[in-house]
Amino acid sequence: MVQDRILVWKFNRGSKDALRRIYERYKDDLLGLAVMLLRDRSLAEDVVHSVFVTFAQSVGTFYLTGTLKGYLATCVANRARDVNRLKRGKSLETAVAEEACSKQDAPVNRAMSSENSQRLAELLRALVDDQREVIILHLHHGMRFREIAKARNVSVNTIQSRYRYGLEKLRAMLNSEMENDIGT
Amino acid sequence: MTSEHRVEEFVRRAKPRVTTTVEMDKRILDGSFAAVDRATRRGSADAGPNIWRSIMKDKRYKLAAAAVITGAILVGSLLLFDHGGPRAFGQVIEKVRSADSVSFLSRQKIGNQPVLVFRMYLQGDKVRCDLVEMKGQAEEFEQSRAEMEKGKIDAFETFVADFTRKQVLELDHVRKNFKKFELSSEVAAAFAGVNLLEQFRQVKPDDAKWIEEQSQDGRRIDVYLITPADFIGIKAILSGVEAQRMTLWVDRPTGLPVKILIEASLHVDGQRTDWFNFSDFAWNEPLDPKMLELEPPGGYTPKQE
């Protein structure tokens, strides 16, 4: 935390080395978050790129209120949400075609090494954006509900509700999978 | 799989291990560095990076800055009066100059930041700030506040700085951990480089007005209003200052300040009207040397980054 604040202070003084260290510190986590939210390695890289360039533009004026990791993760989640909205806005035909390509190239498979990760990604797709986001930010990135609520400008109760409903859906899907396995 | 806990465990364990590629790193860093260059060029056309602006946005340095400002006010304001104020303050100046220590309660509001309330202790080149409240961030401090209400802690955080040794100790009383770090030469020089006394000397005597006599708890208090252009060099600290004034309450029997209010109309991040309020002064009361030590109390562990 203090290390981050010092890095931010140096960054605000124009230190590119500080910016590099911030990037090195959080790049993998942020890329992982983007991959989970977008299920597309290429788009995820673009999102992380966009977040860092925007962050870099704030040099001299950036003001950190919470944690740096939380701030950057929230930025990635915001961008990912925008990208997902754009994807949904495309015609069904385009989306289907892209989905087919996505499966062929399976870029996400390369990004996610373990079977469980891929399985989780599949399950998370069934959730609405808000629920998926809060679950990933909380369980994968250690953000507190309060922190997420502040970033989303909603109440803590709202965030906790999204989390509970999302988790309940995951639980139902996992139970259903288990029953199917037993049935076969 | 029935419990919520197990689902949470599954999600945690399934966190993907994703790593960036060299190409991606290069693309992002190149883009980011170019953005820094653009922003710096644009910024230098306006005001340029302002070390004080950065410092005042950093809580730790802000507390120390407030202490330095306050120390200068205490001495400088009395010098001002010595040059033609309505009362003879020669003896008072000497008292303040020869003071071994002072403690007081400080409240400050800068821009859209929360109101900081802290107890401050000054002795020589050492400063201790106990952060006791951050109004406006109630949720973030919920746990800490609960601990304080139970009497388990006296402050959320403590910041002890030795400006001669350029060393700082930060204590988190809620988590019982500590962090030591060095003040960079740049920051230490920034603190030392604000010659506030010199700025005070440039203030005209007419800027100080005796306003009235008040009675507080049976004590006679003289109230003064000072409205110079930049009486504590605050322009060097906060950009965009448009107007400022200081009200000073002086205890007549002791001749020492008991309360200081600084109001400044500023322009920081689009917000205006900021203030520093210093009260509950205690002069020359012996400070426990341990309070200003750069060593953590027993039971505190190094903060994990």
Interface residues (C-beta under 8 A of the other chain):
Chain A: M1 V2 Q3 R5 I6 V8 W9 N12 R13 G14 K16 L19 R20 Y23 K27 D28 L31 G32 V35 M36 E45 V48 H49 F52 V53 T54 F55 A56 Q57 S58 V59 G60 T61 Y63 G66 A111 M112 S113 S114 N116 S117 R119 L120 A121 I135 L139 H140 R146 A149 K150 V156 R164 L167 E168 L170 R171 L174 N175 M178
Chain B: M1 T2 E4 V7 E8 F10 V11 R12 R13 A14 K15 P16 R17 V18 T19 T20 M24 D25 R27 I28 L29 G31 S32 F33 A35 V36 R38 A39 T40 G43 P49 N50 I51 S54 K57 D58 R60 Y61 E139 E140 E142 E170 K179 F181 E186 D269 K303 E305
